[in-house]
Amino acid sequence: MQQKISGYDGTWQVYIEDLPTGAAISINSHQQYSASVIKLMVMLAVFQRMHDGMFSDTAVTDNLLTEMITISSNEATNTLVDQLGGGDTQAGYDAVNTIARQYGFTQSHLNQRMGDLTGTTGKQTSVNDQGRFLAAACRGQLVSAEYSQRMIDLMLGQQRRSKIPAGLPTQISVANKTGESPGVENDSAMVFAADDGRTIAGSQPGQGDYVIAVMSEGVGSSATAQADIRDISASAWTALR
């Protein structure tokens, strides 16, 4: 994998964890511009506040979460952040960042509206944070097994499938969240070789189940970078199936 990514344009980082054993590799993990994969941390904050009785679990909230994850709606994300802060956007950012840190995701933070592409420091994460987030969800360790499964179910409904999922056999169930902006192509995914992922949270993973997070920056061509992510994905599948 190191040899593979060294031949790609731009700077790359990769995290892969085999769920049944917990064996993992992390290559070049560092804090960088997240694009929309930071929305996983917003999702975590919403479910944590629901669990704590501080956020209403309504059909409207469910629709906002669905739009945020499955079609990567910036408007839905910004609305949820505002609601986390009780109408105060900065307080919403603080809630997201505090809850991320509580779970050990110390390289992830949000301090900028989604859709605002100025600068590179307002939305950051790393493949270590992304990969450990996904693995914790599969183990039912994000908020609770029930809420972890709800997070996975939202990601199973993802409509943007041109990166990690497209490097896998078509029948394989994948839960993922993408992120992209000029020069950046990211994807974070749970790959379920043994089942469909609908009852994974807190259960024993099956052979070939794994998580993978890929992030890049400084890439000249989005199409080429997406092809590179598919190449990484196919290589991981071959090694772990």
N, C-alpha and C positions, 0 to 999 in steps of 0.2 A: 504494500500500500504506500509506503514511503517513496519507493521508486516511482510508482505510478503518479502520485501527485506532484513530485518534483519536476515532471515533464509537462505539467499544465501551465498555462498562462495565469499570472496572478499569484496570490498567496492563499494557501489552502490549509484547512484544519479538519480533522476527522475523528469521530468517536464511534466505536462499535462495541457493544456488549452482548455476549451470549447469555440469554436470560436463564436457562436452566442451571448454568454453572456459575454465573457472575463474572466469568473471565472477560476482560475488556482490554482494548487498546485505545490509547489517546495519542494523536499525532498533532503536534504544533498547536495545542489548544491555547487560546489567548482571547482576551476581551477585544471584540471588534463590533462594527456596525451590524445590528441584528436584522434590520428591515422587519418584516412582519412576523418572524418567529418569536419576537418578544411578546406577541399576543398570547402565547402559552402562559406567561406569568400573569397576565391580566385575568385569564380564565381561572388560574389557581387562586388569585385573590378574591374573585367573585365567589367561588365555591367555599373558600375558607370563611368568608363573611356570612354566607348562607348558613354554614354549619354553626357559626357562633351566634346566629339569630340577629345579625346586623344588616342583612340584605334579603329582600323579598324574593322568594322562589316562585315566580309567576310565569305565565305564558309569554308575557312581554319580555321578561329577562331571558327566558329560554330562546326566544326568537333572536334576541340580540347576540347571545352566545353562539347560536347556530350561524348567523351571518358573519360574525367575527372570525370563526374558525373555518367554515366550509367554503366561503367565498372571499374571505379576508377583507371584510368591510371595514374601512377606516372609520366611517361614521358610527357604526355600531360600537367599535372599540372606544372611540372618544366618548360616546354616551355612557358606556359602562364605567369608564374612568371617572367621569364627572359624578356618576351616582355613587361610586365608592367613596368619593370625597364629600358626599352630601351637597353637591353643587359647586364645590371648590375643586378646581382641576388640580392644583398643586397638592391638595390633601389626597386626591385620588392617586396621583403619582406616588406619594409617600406610602399609601396603603399597599400598592403593588410592590414597591421596593422593600418595604419592611417585611411583608409576608414572604417574598422571595428569599430574603436573607434568613428568615426563621427556618426555612427548609434547607439552608446551606447553599443556595444559588447566589453566591456572593459576586459573581461577575455579570449579573443581569440587572439592568436598571432601565427605567423609563422616565424621561423628564422632558418629553416633547410630544406634541400632537401627532397622531398618525396622519400621514399625508403631507406633513411638513418635511421637506427633503433638505433643508438648510443644515449644514454641519454634519458631523459624524458621531457626536458624543451623546446625543439625546436619547438614543435607543441602542443599547449594547447587551451582548451576551457572549457566550463561548460554547464550543461543542461539548465541553465537560458539563456545563450547566444543563444544556439541552439534553444530552444523553442520559445524565443522571435523573433528570425530570421524567423522561419517558420510562426509564426502568422503574423508578419509584411508583409511577402510575400503574404499571403492570403488576407490581407487587402490592398494590392497594394501600400505599403509604402516603399518598397525597390527600390530606384531609381525612378520608376514610375509604374503605374499599368501595362503598357505594358511590361516593363522589369521584373517586379515581376512575371507576367504570364509566361514569357520565362524561368525564373528560375524554376517555378513549373513544366512546361512542360518537362524540362530536367530531373527533379526528377521523374516524372511519367514514364519516360523511363528506370528507374533503373532496372538492371538485377540481382542485389543481393537482394533476397527477403526472406532469411531464418530466419530473425529476426522479427521485428514488423509486416510486412505484413503476415507472416506465422501464426501469432496468431489470424488472422481475417478471417471472411468468405471469400471464394474465389472470390465472385463477387464484393467485395468492392474495390473501387479505392484508391490506396495509392501512395503517392509520397515520396520517402525516400532516404537517403544517409547513408551508413554504414561506419564503421571504425573498424579495428581490427589489433592487433599485439599481440605478446606473453603476456598473462596475461590481455589483454584488449579486451572487446567486447562492441561496441557502435552502436547505431542506432538512427537516427532522422527522424521523419515522419509526414506527413500531411495525415489524414484519412478523406475521403470524403464519408460520409454515404448517403448524399442527392443527390449527382450528381457525375460526373466523374472528377471534378477539372479543366476542360479545360477552364472555364470562371470564376473562383473563384476570381481572383485578383481584389480587389476593389469592389466586389459585396457583398451582404448580405449572409453570410454563412447559410447553411441549418441545420436543426435539426440533431444532431449527428456528425457534422463536428468538428474535433478537431486536435490539434497537440500534439505530444508526443516525448520526447527525453529521452533516457536511456543511461547511461554511467556506465562502471564498470572498476575496476582495481584490480590487485592482485588475479585474478581468476585462479584456477588451471586447469580447463578443459574448452576449448573453446566450445565444444559440450554442456556441461552442462549450461554454461553461455548463449549460444544462446537459449537453452530451457527455461531458466529463463526469457529472454527477451520476448519470445513468451507468457509466462505465464503472465507477466506484461501487455503485449499488449491485451491479451484476457480479462483480468480483467478491463482494461480501457474501452474496447469496451462494455462490459456488463453494466458498470456504465453509459456510456454516450450515448448509441444508442437511 
